[in-house]
Amino acid sequence: MKIVKVVAAIIRDGEKILATQRGYGEYKGEWEFPGGKVEEGETPEAALAREIKEELDAEIEVGEYFDTIEYDYPMFHLSMRCYWCIVKSGSMVLKEHEAAKWLTKETIDSVEWLPADITIIDKIKQAL
């Protein structure tokens, strides 16, 4: 099975985290933590900063490593390193997503998370 290595930003603003809604592909309309693939020669942190700049037109500060999700989708195995992040600057322009929401511990279950992303929600709730 093909292994896809990605990074994801758990962007935090106080007690809220940012969720983004996929605007394309098989899982269009479901919610995820923004991020993307690590390119050759990039550190996970550099890849995450680049991806958020590309997807949301925002500069983030990549904070501490949070967890790695290992998840088997039908066509590939996803290995997703997740980091706490904060927005340093930028207007959060949605370039690839349909929508974005700031969620609290109480509202985090109100969206339909992607299968891999939902596996980390309880751990995030404990951390908020």
ABEGO torsion letter per residue (X at the ends): XBBBBBBBBBBBBEABBBBBBBABEAABGBBBBBEEBBBBGBBAAAAAAAAAAAAAGBBBBBBBBABBBBBBBAABBBBBBBBBBBBABEAGBBAABABBBBBBAAAAAABBBBAAAAAAAAAAAAAX
